[in-house]
Amino acid sequence: MNPTHDPTAATAVNGGAEVSAEVLATLAEIGEEVNASLDLDEVLARSAALIKRHIDYEIFGVLMIEGDGSHLRHRFAIGYPRELAENLRIPLGQGITGTAAATGHSVRVSDTSKDPRYINAIESVRSELAVPLMLRRKCVGVLDIQSRHPDYFTRDQQNILTLLASRLAVAIENARLFEKVRTQADTLLLLNEVSRETGSILEVEELLRRAAEQIKRVIDYQILSIMLYDEEQKVFRHRVDVKHGHQVQGKLRATASEGIVGAAATLKEPVRVPVVGCYRRSALPDGEPGNTVGACHPDDAQGQGHRRDRSGKSALELFHRGSHPDALDPGCKSRGVAGKCASI
């Protein structure tokens, strides 16, 4: 996109000092780079490197609006402690980045220690510049840079990032759409393989082991459990437990009304919990870092269990940092049919 054809970009440039030919060349290069790839991580890494040429930041981050649109979360970060970048959630309207996202305007802070909006995540930071990523007049994320020096970022640098943000927002949206289509294609391929493989496996343990492997291809879970229902004891018995890539001995059984698995079995539908610590029925193992639990049952594949007070005959539970309930549900139904055949 040519900056001279972008009214918003032209206003930003005219509102500050004259932008040098070198900076304009870098902006053109950034525009080419971000549009040259549909891999979002690659797009963001290239952008960070090119911006570094003209703005010697110490901390760089691209935060995307997630969930129900109520908070920001890092998609790419440089200079942040890894655990902080992975776990930090910033509500819209709070902090410097949250303010930029909520207002749709860039925010430049010369001394964070004197700004009550600043979320003191990193003690040494003194200057911050946050620019919203706007797409069709809607904020999709925030580009954020920080420094430990007070009054570090200038109006010119603010204008440069504003110019970049409009191009980066389009590139991010294209990459995310491509990512979504690719994920859907992978899911359909997996479901096709599930149907083909499970129809030929008649040994229960082998069937469940293969199910765990196939799910990992689509959902990068940390913990997975597959449980089968014991009609006599009225409990779910663990048959497969995988923790961080290794098969382990999990809890031996769970009642049909216990935790999130019990909720899924009772409701006859997947249950997705964004933060398990806030869910009163959660039974997350002690010390585990998972943020999300997905649980589903396969009984509907056999036309059973439509009443809400009747437990499903098997359940799948996994702990991970994303959620793919639409991918899980059809797969569970396929495994439910095969699992019944294997148990006969």
Stockholm file with secondary structure:
# STOCKHOLM 1.0

chainA/1-344         MNPTHDPTAATAVNGGAEVSAEVLATLAEIGEEVNASLDLDEVLARSAALIKRHIDYEIFGVLMIEGDGSHLRHRFAIGYPRELAENLRIPLGQGITGTAAATGHSVRVSDTSKDPRYINAIESVRSELAVPLMLRRKCVGVLDIQSRHPDYFTRDQQNILTLLASRLAVAIENARLFEKVRTQADTLLLLNEVSRETGSILEVEELLRRAAEQIKRVIDYQILSIMLYDEEQKVFRHRVDVKHGHQVQGKLRATASEGIVGAAATLKEPVRVPVVGCYRRSALPDGEPGNTVGACHPDDAQGQGHRRDRSGKSALELFHRGSHPDALDPGCKSRGVAGKCASI
#=GR chainA/1-344 SS CCGGGCHHHHHHHHTSSCCCHHHHHHHHHHHHHHTSCCCHHHHHHHHHHHHHTTSCCSEEEEEEEETTTTEEEEEEEESSCHHHHHHCEEETTSHHHHHHHHHSSCEEESCGGGCTTCCCSSTTCCEEEEEEEEETTEEEEEEEEEESSTTCCCHHHHHHHHHHHHHHHHHHHHHHHHHHHHHHHHHHHHHHHHHHHHTTCCCHHHHHHHHHHHHHHHCCCSEEEEEEEETTTTEEEEEEEEETTEECCCCSEEETTSHHHHHHHHHTSCEEESCGGGCTTCCCCTTCCCCEEEEECCGGGGTCCCSTTSCCSEEEEEEESSCCHHHHHHHHHHHHHHHHHHHC
#=GC SS_cons         CCGGGCHHHHHHHHTSSCCCHHHHHHHHHHHHHHTSCCCHHHHHHHHHHHHHTTSCCSEEEEEEEETTTTEEEEEEEESSCHHHHHHCEEETTSHHHHHHHHHSSCEEESCGGGCTTCCCSSTTCCEEEEEEEEETTEEEEEEEEEESSTTCCCHHHHHHHHHHHHHHHHHHHHHHHHHHHHHHHHHHHHHHHHHHHHTTCCCHHHHHHHHHHHHHHHCCCSEEEEEEEETTTTEEEEEEEEETTEECCCCSEEETTSHHHHHHHHHTSCEEESCGGGCTTCCCCTTCCCCEEEEECCGGGGTCCCSTTSCCSEEEEEEESSCCHHHHHHHHHHHHHHHHHHHC
//
